[in-house]
Every structure is written in C-alpha cells, then in structure tokens.
C-alpha cells in the first residue's frame, strides 16, 4: 500500500471512530443519570468530552476535516465557556497550521508544475513552510525581480482527501450539531463539499484575488496582495507581513481589537459592493492586522486566500438591506412579506408577523446602534435563544428556510460576527451597513 492511500485510510478511520466514541459516552452518561447524578452535570461532562475528542481528531487532519474545523472554529464564541475555554488554543491551531509537507515533496511538486528549472524563478526559497492550511501550504520566497512572495503549493491528492473527509463528516453532522446550539451543521458540510472543485482551482483563485488586489490598490484601510504568477496547483502572490487575527484575538490590545473589528466589518460589506465578489472563508487565519508606529486609524487589514468566493455582480442582494431596515422600523408585516418573497418562509408555512419580528430583532441589534460591543457572552445568548428547544425562538426558527442562493452569504455573515465576538471588538457596524448595504439606508430608513 502506498503512503497516500495508507494516510487516507488512517484519516477515514479516525473520522469514522468519532460517532462511536460519542455514542459510547452517551451510553455512559445515561448510566450515570440512572445512578442518580444530576442530568445537567452529566450533559455538561458529555459535551466537554465530545468537544475534546472532536477537536483533537480535526487538529490532526488536513483535507475536508481541517477545512470543516476551520469553519467550525469561528463559531467558538457561541460555545459555553466551560466547553470553549479548554479548546480555544486547539481551534486557533486549526486556523493557522497543519503538519507540513516534506521539502522533497514540495520540490517535486514545483518541478512538475513550474518546470525542472523552477529554482531560476526565485532568488531564494524557504523550504520550511510559513503556513499550512486545509489543501496546501505556503512558503516564503523572493521572486526573480526581487519581490518577497508567498508560494502556495497544493497537497498531492488534496481533492480526493477533501471529498473523502467531507463525506465522512456529513455522516456525523447530527452528532456535532449539539456542540453549538443554533448552528445547522449539515448544510455547512454540504456547502463545503460543493465548493471543493472551485477551491482546488488555483487559476480561479488567482482571478478572484487579482480583482480584489486591483480594486483595493492604494486603499488606506484594506490591502490585498497582488498575484505574481500561477500555474496548476501553484499560486505565487506578494508577501504580506502583519499580525494574524488569531494573535490579536489571543493577546491583542483593545485598540488592536477595535481597529481589526471595524476593518473586518468594512471588508464584509464593502468587498461585494466594490468587486462583485464575497470573500467566503472568513476565519482569522486569512486576515492580518498591519500595525505600524502611527495611530490606529492608519492600520490596515490584510486579506488572504480567495479560494472560495460567492459571485454577486450587483453586490449583496437588495432584499437583505430592505428587510433589515423594515425590521428596525418595526414593520413586522413588511419583514414577513420580504422573507416570503425571498423564500425564507415557504408558501405552506403560516407565521405570526410579530413573532417573526421578535425573533429577528435581538440578532440584528448591532445594526440598531452607532457602535456595538461584540462579545462572546452576546453570541452565546443568541445561540442559546435560537437553539434551546424550550424557547419560542427555537420553534419559530425550525419553520424558516434558508434558500440556496443565501447559504454562503448567511454563513459568511455569521462567521464574521463570530470573529468580531472573538475579538471582543467595539465596531460601528451600522455605519458600514449605511455605506455599503443596498436597501438599508433608503427612504430615511432609521430614525
């Protein structure tokens, strides 16, 4: 058996073992409850052990498992603190690193994709990877014209690994869901699987990044590295030096947190308006805070990894801003009608308009004030409200539908809010909506 199939078998075995381990702990928990231990204590222990095993296995994997782990990690802010606390460091590692591909394999891949004289393209090339992600790793180098560059090399067999892992993960979606109330895991995995082919295409990624780099060239707040060269499964871009958002989350000052939060919110809404593309992988490993000796107002946000984008030629859909405006104006009937028109409420479902408005208003609180403090406790409260079977919001939420055209927008928005809560940032979210979201500022929208 070759090394690659052996690794694939090992990876599949680890993933397949997760449901068995979780089922075993559930049985143990039932036994403890029968033995007289309080149900809430047993449930908390079970949830913590489940998270422990899940994050441990995901942290050892590349492919789809790591991609899922990265997507899951931005929702860490919604986890109860007793569960999130011990595993925050493990989740951060998922965002920034993975076991590296050996130098010999990297050289072989570059020779195959850039030609046998590939070294002549570089003044220097560092064999030790600067970063590793779900489908490739990045090496620092100097291009032949003297520019510092990042060279992203795709792992051999990455496509097969992604599909295999995501197929396994889809079978255990119902077991992961309870870790984060309110998050429907299965559509997330389905969406990741649907994006595999696109993310493996580095020519497509180069095109998306080039569009952003050109649009934001000279921008005082957002910086996107220019594309230098690309080939099959190799992408060379300008090097971007900065503080990873994961470090800002872990040890940043409040000034850094607030600046990063404001710029992240701006990029979420300004990006689609200016480029017609939505950067669809908003985990902290894909952003850098470019800090200099000047005031915080001059710090920039660096944006990396355009492998997954949503194509929105007209920017974010007009109905999003319109519905948000109507909700803040208290127009319950207007909100319900807009949700029906866009397919969030199926024709056969009857809902009370005031109940829908009550469901929506706490979630959109950041849009109602000039500045909002994003905190883990706020996000946990929202997740608990929509995820608690005893809550009216839970029953109403189960009757709502998420149209496929909104799936990626929905995930990116929630993920960005998750990162803002991890940052504990105070940000003028409403200002960005007024500036960039179609429909939000129309007709003297908000008093």
Secondary structure, 3 states (H helix, E strand, C coil): CCHHHHHHHHHHHHHHHHHHHHHHHHHHHHHHHHCCCCHHHHHHHHHHHHHHHHHHHHHCCCHHHHHHHHHHHCCHHHCCHHHHHHHHHHHHHHHHCCCCCCHHHHHHHHHHHHCCCHHHHEEEECCCCCEECCCEEEEEEEECCCCEEEEEEECCCHHHHHHHHHHHHHHCHHHHHCCCCCCCHHHHHHHHHHCHHHHHCHHHHHHHHHHHHHHCCCCCCEEECCEEEEECCEEEEECCCCEEHHHHHHHCCHHHHHHHHHHHHHHHHHHHHHHCEEECCCCHHHEEEECCCCCHHHCEEEECCCCCEEECCCCCCHHHHHHHHHHHCCCHHHHHHHHHHHCCCCCCCCCCHHHHHHHHHCCCHHHCCCCEECCHHHHHHHHHHHHCCCCHHHHHHCCCCCCHHHHHHHHHHHHHHHHHHHHCCEECHHHHHHHHCCCCCCCCCCC
